[in-house]
Amino acid sequence: LRAEGVFANAQMSPRHIRRFCPIDRECEQMLERAMTRLGLSARAYDRILKVSRTIADLDGAEGIGAAHVAEAVGYRSLDRTYWT
């Protein structure tokens, strides 16, 4: 990512997200349920994936797992609770 001028996961473009934030079917279904339940936009979906990637990085994980997605969704839920 650094070669492309990206120094933080928050700077990833949709193209980078597709490349560096793959999720399995279980994670995808979890994220889709959260999107529906919380009424989130496509932009929020991308943001949750970026946060999930950061959580996975901090965890030392190669890929994004269900626990990483769940934690990122939890942060998004808190954001909506306290800032809307």
N, C-alpha and C positions, 0 to 999 in steps of 0.2 A: 504493500500500500504506500509506503514512503516514496517509492519511485514514481508514484502518480500524484505526489503532493498531499497525501492524506496522512496526517500524524495522529489523529484520534478517531475512534469509531464514530463519533458524532459527525464527522466530516464526510462520511461515506455517502456516495450518490446511490440512486436506485440500482445502477449497474454493479456497483461494489457490493451492495447488500445481497443481490442475487448470487454473486460469486463467493463472498466470504461469510455469509450467514445462512447456509443451508440448514433446513430443519427436517426432521422425519415426519411421517404422517401423524403420529401421536401429538407432536408439538404443534403441527399445523391445525389439527382439530381443536386442540386446547385454545389456540390463539383465535380461531374462528368463533368459538363459543364466547370467548371474552369480548371479541369485537361486537358480537350481537348483543350480549348482555349489557355492555357498557355504552353501546351506541357510538363506537369509535370509527374514525375515518381511515382511509387508506394511508394517509400520512402518519396517523397514529400507529398503524400496523408496522410501517417502516421504522418508526422510532422505537417501538417495543423490540423489534429485531436487533436494532443497534445496541440497546441496553442489554438485551440477552447475550449478545456477543461479548460485551464488556464484562458481564458477570461470569461468563464462561472463561474469559481470559484471566480474570482474577482468581478463578477456581483452578486454573492450570489445565483446563479441559481442552481437548483438541476441537471438539464440536459443541454445538449448542444442544443441551438436553432439556427434558421436560421441567426439571427443577429450575433451570435458568430462565425459561420462558415464564414459568409461574411467578418467580420472583419479580421479573420485569413487569408483568401484568399487575402484580400487587403494588408496585411503585406507581404505576399509571393510575390505579384505582385511588390511591392516596392523593395523588395530584388532583384528580377530579373532585374528590371529597372536600379538600381544603382550599382549592383555588377557584372553584366555580360558584 
